[in-house]
Amino acid sequence: MAGRKKLDRTNLHARVAPGTGDKLKEIAQLLGYIYDNEGSTGQLLDAIASGELILIATKNR
């Protein structure tokens, strides 16, 4: 059977503030997590979950 290989992936849906999706794609692209010439939010989240990327909390002033 020809076609794209089926990946073992899970879909995640989240309600976020307007613009958050675009901001996450921008962060992903800046960090090199890219798919189809744009930032890959999925790869970014995988990196955070696996400990490859560590977040540091800061206070917004």
Contacts in CASP RR format, 6 or more apart in sequence:
PFRMAT RR
TARGET T0000
AUTHOR 0000-0000-0000
METHOD contacts of the structure
MODEL  1
MAGRKKLDRTNLHARVAPGTGDKLKEIAQLLGYIYDNEGSTGQLLDAIAS
GELILIATKNR
12 42 0 8 1.000
12 45 0 8 1.000
21 41 0 8 1.000
24 41 0 8 1.000
24 44 0 8 1.000
25 38 0 8 1.000
25 39 0 8 1.000
25 40 0 8 1.000
25 41 0 8 1.000
26 39 0 8 1.000
27 44 0 8 1.000
28 34 0 8 1.000
28 39 0 8 1.000
28 40 0 8 1.000
28 41 0 8 1.000
28 42 0 8 1.000
28 43 0 8 1.000
28 44 0 8 1.000
29 38 0 8 1.000
29 39 0 8 1.000
31 44 0 8 1.000
31 47 0 8 1.000
31 53 0 8 1.000
32 39 0 8 1.000
33 39 0 8 1.000
33 40 0 8 1.000
33 42 0 8 1.000
33 43 0 8 1.000
33 44 0 8 1.000
33 47 0 8 1.000
34 40 0 8 1.000
34 43 0 8 1.000
35 43 0 8 1.000
44 53 0 8 1.000
46 52 0 8 1.000
47 53 0 8 1.000
48 54 0 8 1.000
48 55 0 8 1.000
END
